[in-house]
Amino acid sequence: MKKVIIASKNPVKIQAVKNGFEKMFPNQEFEFIGISVHSDVADQPFSNNETFQGAKNRADNASNKVKDADFFVGIEGGIECIDDEVESFAWVVIKSADKYGKSKTGTFFLPEKIIKLIKEGKELGEADDIVFNRNNSKQENGAVGILTGDVTDRTKYYEEAIILALIPFRNVDLY
């Protein structure tokens, strides 16, 4: 059985990692463990590069904290301003003993009410909770779920990026 350390205790991220690994490797057994580690970036990353770095740092920090695992998964959500709009996305970085797999989710643009709160210093999840009168939505369906009416949710949103980040591990002869 292979051990997968998820650099988060968020149940949404843990489930997304579990789903992605099980779809990519249906004939393998995994043990999934969520742990808390720092991203070493801002709580609300404000650029593509900072968000990627946060995901990579989480995977690296998890591998420094737990020595006996096969994979370490870092997921970091972020935003970036493009002209007068703000896009939302996440990076996934998966680390093994000898390589990294990396992928980015799709992006979507945030409504003005949420942007205003972010500019006032709120994190995206906190802004979602205020605008949509929710509580801890980032551990549920998140902005993507709220804004799509749950056509997609955070678990599905992250799951696709996890699958894509696993490509090098499924195709070891190519990577």
C-alpha positions as MATLAB code, in Angstrom:
seq = 'MKKVIIASKNPVKIQAVKNGFEKMFPNQEFEFIGISVHSDVADQPFSNNETFQGAKNRADNASNKVKDADFFVGIEGGIECIDDEVESFAWVVIKSADKYGKSKTGTFFLPEKIIKLIKEGKELGEADDIVFNRNNSKQENGAVGILTGDVTDRTKYYEEAIILALIPFRNVDLY';
ca = [
       0.000    0.000    0.000;
       1.359    3.417   -0.961;
       1.135    6.317    1.453;
      -0.071    9.721    0.224;
       0.416   12.754    2.451;
      -1.896   15.664    1.692;
      -0.529   18.973    2.923;
      -3.929   20.006    4.274;
      -6.549   18.848    6.742;
      -9.329   20.356    4.608;
     -11.760   17.484    3.897;
     -12.468   18.835    0.397;
      -8.784   18.660   -0.573;
      -8.343   15.229    1.004;
     -11.334   13.837   -0.912;
     -10.161   15.387   -4.185;
      -6.719   13.793   -3.781;
      -8.294   10.432   -2.933;
     -10.581   10.607   -5.990;
      -7.759   11.602   -8.324;
      -5.345    8.890   -7.187;
      -8.019    6.198   -7.293;
      -9.043    7.169  -10.833;
      -5.471    7.291  -12.125;
      -4.349    4.108  -10.332;
      -7.487    1.950   -9.927;
      -5.503   -1.232   -9.249;
      -3.380    0.192   -6.430;
      -4.183    0.676   -2.781;
      -3.411    3.941   -1.032;
      -3.451    5.313    2.466;
      -4.335    9.020    2.549;
      -3.276   11.241    5.442;
      -3.890   14.966    5.789;
      -1.404   17.036    7.775;
      -1.011   20.745    8.462;
       2.032   22.468    6.984;
       2.762   26.046    6.024;
       2.686   27.288    2.456;
       5.309   29.962    3.232;
       3.344   32.401    1.066;
       0.567   34.852    1.940;
      -2.690   33.381    3.271;
      -4.272   34.742    0.094;
      -1.743   34.417   -2.738;
      -2.136   37.256   -5.262;
      -0.382   35.879   -8.341;
       0.056   32.751  -10.408;
       3.702   32.471   -9.330;
       2.985   32.936   -5.618;
       0.157   30.380   -5.782;
       2.371   27.823   -7.544;
       5.113   28.433   -4.981;
       2.628   27.878   -2.153;
       1.574   24.495   -3.571;
       5.196   23.433   -4.106;
       6.167   24.612   -0.610;
       3.310   22.611    0.882;
       4.448   19.433   -0.906;
       8.081   20.054    0.096;
       7.196   20.913    3.699;
       5.044   17.787    3.977;
       7.956   15.669    2.699;
      10.220   17.250    5.318;
       7.703   16.477    8.070;
       6.823   12.877    7.092;
       9.672   10.708    5.822;
       7.979    7.391    5.031;
       5.471    8.307    2.314;
       5.381    7.732   -1.430;
       3.629   10.949   -2.492;
       3.202   14.435   -1.049;
       0.428   16.656   -2.387;
       0.286   20.435   -2.099;
      -2.802   22.360   -3.215;
      -2.875   26.145   -3.108;
      -5.722   28.397   -4.201;
      -4.919   31.866   -5.449;
      -6.104   34.870   -7.371;
      -4.587   37.212   -9.894;
      -5.687   40.607  -11.167;
      -6.106   40.932  -14.907;
      -6.942   44.499  -15.813;
      -9.937   45.346  -13.579;
     -10.977   41.736  -13.022;
      -9.774   39.013  -10.656;
      -9.400   35.390  -11.685;
      -9.441   32.504   -9.230;
      -7.546   29.213   -9.639;
      -5.453   26.659   -7.768;
      -2.152   24.901   -8.307;
      -1.502   21.257   -7.457;
       2.033   19.958   -6.921;
       2.652   16.265   -6.279;
       6.094   15.174   -5.122;
       7.650   11.719   -5.003;
      11.207   10.676   -4.185;
      12.445   11.547   -7.670;
      10.014   13.902   -9.424;
       7.254   16.468   -9.301;
       3.906   16.462  -11.064;
       2.279   19.859  -11.511;
      -1.063   21.139  -12.754;
      -3.298   24.155  -12.537;
      -7.075   24.153  -12.310;
      -9.262   25.999  -14.734;
      -9.800   29.644  -13.919;
     -12.931   31.696  -13.387;
     -13.522   35.349  -12.676;
     -14.893   36.634   -9.392;
     -17.866   38.986   -8.968;
     -17.291   42.597   -7.977;
     -18.698   42.192   -4.423;
     -16.092   39.516   -3.661;
     -13.279   41.496   -5.309;
     -14.120   44.490   -3.126;
     -13.788   42.402    0.052;
     -10.526   40.841   -1.129;
      -9.127   44.316   -1.779;
     -10.092   45.157    1.815;
      -7.882   42.286    3.011;
     -10.274   39.328    3.211;
      -9.329   35.874    1.895;
     -11.513   34.479   -0.889;
     -13.227   31.953    1.397;
     -14.024   34.639    3.958;
     -15.356   36.949    1.225;
     -17.564   34.119   -0.099;
     -19.000   33.560    3.372;
     -19.820   37.258    3.758;
     -21.352   37.760    0.299;
     -23.327   34.515    0.263;
     -24.148   34.389    3.994;
     -22.316   31.077    4.444;
     -20.008   29.596    7.071;
     -16.667   27.959    6.183;
     -17.590   27.467    2.531;
     -13.972   26.724    1.652;
     -14.372   23.372    3.390;
     -17.539   22.733    1.399;
     -18.344   23.767   -2.177;
     -16.282   26.991   -2.231;
     -16.641   29.911   -4.609;
     -16.691   27.627   -7.642;
     -19.596   25.622   -6.211;
     -21.525   28.651   -5.053;
     -21.122   30.490   -8.360;
     -21.988   27.446  -10.524;
     -24.943   26.407   -8.361;
     -22.999   23.233   -7.540;
     -22.719   22.180  -11.173;
     -19.126   21.770  -10.067;
     -17.713   22.039   -6.571;
     -14.269   22.360   -4.993;
     -13.750   18.612   -4.847;
     -14.402   18.108   -8.577;
     -12.537   21.317   -9.374;
      -9.362   20.125   -7.621;
      -9.778   16.500   -8.702;
      -9.158   17.235  -12.383;
      -5.949   19.118  -11.582;
      -4.794   16.258   -9.347;
      -5.376   13.799  -12.194;
      -3.338   16.002  -14.534;
      -0.543   16.393  -11.967;
      -0.358   12.587  -11.739;
       0.458   12.192  -15.455;
       4.247   11.894  -14.880;
       3.670    9.178  -12.268;
       1.413    7.169  -14.566;
       3.756    7.588  -17.528;
       7.114    6.997  -15.852;
       8.779    5.976  -19.126;
       8.037    9.417  -20.590;
       8.937   11.583  -17.612;
];
